Amino acid sequence: MIENLLKNFKEKITETNFKTKDVYFYFTDLDEMYSLNEIEKSEKIIKKDRYLIFKISSLDLLEIVNGKIHPEDLLFNKKIKISGDISLLS
């Protein structure tokens, strides 16, 4: 399920030219980290000098992908934590 969710999310954001390399999702409810670029479970961050990690629950990401909530709503409710090199977003 997580792989399908991330694949769907990746397809939607690559239309905006967002680079998915070095972007990870840590799912707080599953205690697992996934690479957005490879769409697979990752035990560690591959590139240590530049990375971006989104800490979020899998259910919250599902709601974002399905358009039920806007990501900013979660940021203000402190349900998403972002760490790493924020310049990867540009």
C-alpha positions, 0 to 999 in steps of 0.5 A, spaced: 500 500 500 505 505 501 509 503 495 502 505 491 501 511 495 508 514 494 508 512 486 501 516 485 504 522 489 511 521 485 507 521 479 503 527 481 509 532 483 513 530 477 508 534 473 511 540 477 518 538 475 519 537 483 526 533 483 524 527 488 532 525 488 534 525 496 527 526 498 524 521 504 518 520 507 518 517 514 511 514 516 510 516 524 505 511 524 509 505 521 516 507 524 518 506 517 522 510 512 521 510 504 525 513 498 521 517 494 525 517 488 526 509 488 519 508 491 522 503 496 523 502 504 530 505 506 534 503 512 538 509 511 539 516 508 543 514 501 546 521 500 548 524 507 550 531 505 543 533 502 536 530 503 529 532 505 525 528 510 518 529 511 515 526 517 508 524 516 503 519 518 501 514 512 493 516 513 495 523 512 499 522 506 493 518 503 489 524 504 493 529 501 494 525 495 487 524 494 486 531 495 482 531 501 486 536 505 491 541 503 498 540 505 499 546 508 493 544 513 497 539 516 503 544 517 499 548 521 496 543 525 504 540 526 502 533 523 508 534 518 515 535 520 520 537 515 528 536 516 534 536 512 536 541 506 529 545 504 533 548 498 531 541 495 524 544 494 526 549 489 
